[in-house]
Amino acid sequence: MSVDKEESEYATKTARSRALHEEALAVMPGGNSRTTTFFDPYPFYIQRGQGATIWDADGNARLDFNGNYTSLILGHAPEAVVTAAQDAVAKGLSFPGPTEYEIRLAEALTRRIPSLETLRFTNSGTEATMNAVRLARAFTGRPKIAKFEGAFHGTHDWVMVSVTPDPRAGGSARKPKPVAWSAGIPPAVLKHVVVLPWNDADACAAILDKEGATVAALLVDPLLGIGGIIPPAEGFLARLREITERLGILLIFDEVISFRVAPGGAQERFGIRPDLTTLGKIIGGGLAVGAFGGRRDIMDFYDPRRGKARISQGGTFNANPATMAAGLATLEALTPEAYARLDALGDRLRGSVSRFLEGTRRRGQVTGVGSLFCLHWTSSHIVDYRSSRPKDLEMPMRVFLGLLNEGILLTQRGLGAISLAMTEEDIDRFVNALARVLARG
Ligand SMILES: Cc1ncc(COP(=O)(O)O)c(C=O)c1O
């Protein structure tokens, strides 16, 4: 079935959402406040979520493999988290000063992530990477940052570079050129961002050896999350650690997504100690959150005790009690057994999807780690952003809409996240639904 046919079937099931979208268009450009969540013909309006299921305004139930873009690791409205947030809210919504909740969540995170000696909270992953980049520049006195082609680190200017570049504009694969991801990114930003190819350690070494003296930080999502969950090749992250240490570049792990793959995140799973780490999503239990932290000597740039802090960090709602309480209750549920269960569900999904795709003539693959997975519509050996690009650019949207029509919610680019509310039957439902979508066209 073509995208158009999937779209018209979607439209027959979502009349109320269409009406709401039309109302929204009068007051918001495109009708909402998150570019990521918009899709043609219009997004469905969500009424509620419980466990692994999300319901829209027309009463359609869908099994949710999006999980608010990987944030809802326990599923929707887990009782312990809702109760913790409600208890906190009942004592006051937000305050002009710290609460004990903030200490307890900071303690829980520093216990889990040894490289996180101290940290500070923000309201989003974007603010976390923005602060980490500023901190790296302040600490090293160097102006540039390095990042990977295809990596997403939020929506502030310094990281809105080479996120989904057209390879024809992106220069050579081994020495990519910085490409603005959005209108409004000043040329000065592009002059200060060095772009690296994922999983090519020799190319990274060559670029950084040349640029190193001016580079403050290398920002790394250890799974290239939004870039398609493309795991690092054996030894790749260790080479990055060696290169950055040798050149005096701070290594920042952006674990906003990858923290969900182990109690101590991807850095535990791959055995690397970065200088700084950024966090978000699951650590707020479903509420707005971010955090950045790492080496105490670096983080001390935020210490205001001796006169003025060298870096100022504001945020009216930073570390608000509801978010801190929800985050803490979420981490408490994430026991070693919980990770083992998520890993097993992830292996089941990836194994079944791979076997199914191998048995068809489709050029499709599934990548992933732990509870994260991503569908790719290419037969190329996937190692980086360029090799993961679909040969048929319509295919991800066709699969996304097809799955919606089958009662399954994924992300538009094919990235999925398994929650603890799911069962083996839910995983099998996903695989069977995907098979039906692919059989349609
Ligand atoms: C790796 C990474 N960093 C940063 C962000 C930005 O986080 P937020 O959406 O909370 O601003 C994201 C969001 O998906 C992300 O995947």
The ligand as an SDF file (V2000), in Angstrom:
LIG
                    3D

 16 16  0  0  0  0  0  0  0  0999 V2000
   20.8160   12.3020   22.5650 C   0  0  0  0  0  0  0  0  0  0  0  0
   19.8640   13.4260   22.8130 C   0  0  0  0  0  0  0  0  0  0  0  0
   20.3090   14.5650   23.3680 N   0  0  0  0  0  0  0  0  0  0  0  0
   19.4870   15.5930   23.6450 C   0  0  0  0  0  0  0  0  0  0  0  0
   18.1540   15.5130   23.3570 C   0  0  0  0  0  0  0  0  0  0  0  0
   17.2520   16.6790   23.6410 C   0  0  0  0  0  0  0  0  0  0  0  0
   16.4510   16.4040   24.7350 O   0  0  0  0  0  0  0  0  0  0  0  0
   15.0870   17.2580   24.9790 P   0  0  0  0  0  0  0  0  0  0  0  0
   14.1380   16.8170   23.9210 O   0  0  0  0  0  0  0  0  0  0  0  0
   14.6760   16.8940   26.3630 O   0  0  0  0  0  0  0  0  0  0  0  0
   15.4780   18.6900   24.8390 O   0  0  0  0  0  0  0  0  0  0  0  0
   17.6390   14.3560   22.7800 C   0  0  0  0  0  0  0  0  0  0  0  0
   16.1880   14.2450   22.4750 C   0  0  0  0  0  0  0  0  0  0  0  0
   15.7310   13.3280   21.8410 O   0  0  0  0  0  0  0  0  0  0  0  0
   18.5140   13.2840   22.4860 C   0  0  0  0  0  0  0  0  0  0  0  0
   18.0780   12.1680   21.8910 O   0  0  0  0  0  0  0  0  0  0  0  0
  1  2  1  0
  2  3  1  0
  2 15  2  0
  3  4  2  0
  4  5  1  0
  5  6  1  0
  5 12  2  0
  6  7  1  0
  7  8  1  0
  8  9  2  0
  8 10  1  0
  8 11  1  0
 12 13  1  0
 12 15  1  0
 13 14  2  0
 15 16  1  0
M  END
$$$$
